[in-house]
Amino acid sequence: MTVDLRKLQKSLEKYSAKPIYFVVGSDEYMVQEALTAIKNKSIVSGLDDFNYNQFYGGETKGVAIKDHAETLPVMSEMRMVLVKKAEGLKEKDWEILCPLIENVVTSCCLVFVFNKLDKRKKFYKLAQKNAVIVELKTPYDNQIPDWIDYIANHQGLSLSSEAKAILFQLVGNHLIEIKNELLKLKSFKEKEETQGNILKISKSDILKVVSKSKFENVFELTKAIGKRDRGQALYYLAQLLDGGQNEVATLSLVKRHIRILGQVKSAVAQGQAYSQLGSLVGVPQFFVKEYTSQAKSWSEAKLLSTMEALKNTDMALKTSPLSSHIWLENFIIKSCQ
């Protein structure tokens, strides 16, 4: 059975946890939400020390995972064994673990987390029969406002449409970054407001709380790339990374910026009214002038080649994280030619 995050949560609200889960996705927030839902339903709260074990593929042998999965739970119907980075498990480890997928241990909730799943492998074919496969796809841009509402609701926050647009413009579609910014906003509003269960967040709140240097650097970076100013783009990239900005989140912001430039260029060519461009491409109207100005210097061929370079850089970041800053610098050098 294959489900998304919401279907998993709904299932766990009604039924017991299943013995085997394959959680597949690269978004840290979505993975953590899925694991929290599974853990809350599979083991008794307060007995984690007795009934919960966490391992990492490539660092733990299959036999150790098997031994813990077959250990009886303490004062609980199930125990939970979590294997993160499961793609790091070797073939000999899967030879030991496959029998647990084929003949499940009902007293254990065995969870494997993959960044990407190789569907050619024997263990996947067994999982299709006996496991719940949780597919966590990175949300599309048009889904981000709903995700902001979802995360904000869990924090007791309500954002105006303009506040959501500003937050998305700043953070992109990286949900863990969105959550972190919302937690800062919650802390800020709790000090400012003490009445009411729901804290309302406005555009001005976003601009007050988000780090001024980070806010400026994000927009200056995308602006420099939009203007194809290599020196400025490299400078602001360094400022962001030195300030602790996540490389994947940075790339997602750049990717969105280039995509919007393409949408604006196409809309203008089709004769769309300037006043309608903001709602059409999903950005606050006060950003439209800058996007329109930048789009003039981008040909369709250059936009397509840059999107291809973004795709290759994204893949490189996920496979070679230790040299992530080099991949980003190389992308800027190439795209700003």
Secondary structure, DSSP 8 states (H G I E B T S, - for coil): -EE-HHHHHHHHHHS---SEEEEE-S-HHHHHHHHHHHHHHHS-TT-HHHHEEEEEBTTB-HHHHHHHHTS--SSSS-EEEEEESGGG--HHHHHHHHHHHHS--TTEEEEEEESS--TTSHHHHHHHHHSEEEE-----GGGHHHHHHHHHHHTTEEE-HHHHHHHHHHHTT-HHHHHHHHHHHHHHHHHH--SSSSEEE-HHHHHHHS-HHHHHHHHHHHHHHHTT-HHHHHHHHHHHHHTT--HHHHHHHHHHHHHHHHHHHHHHHTT--HHHHHHHHTS-GGGHHHHHHHHTT--HHHHHHHHHHHHHHHHHHHH-GGGHHHHHHHHHHHHT-
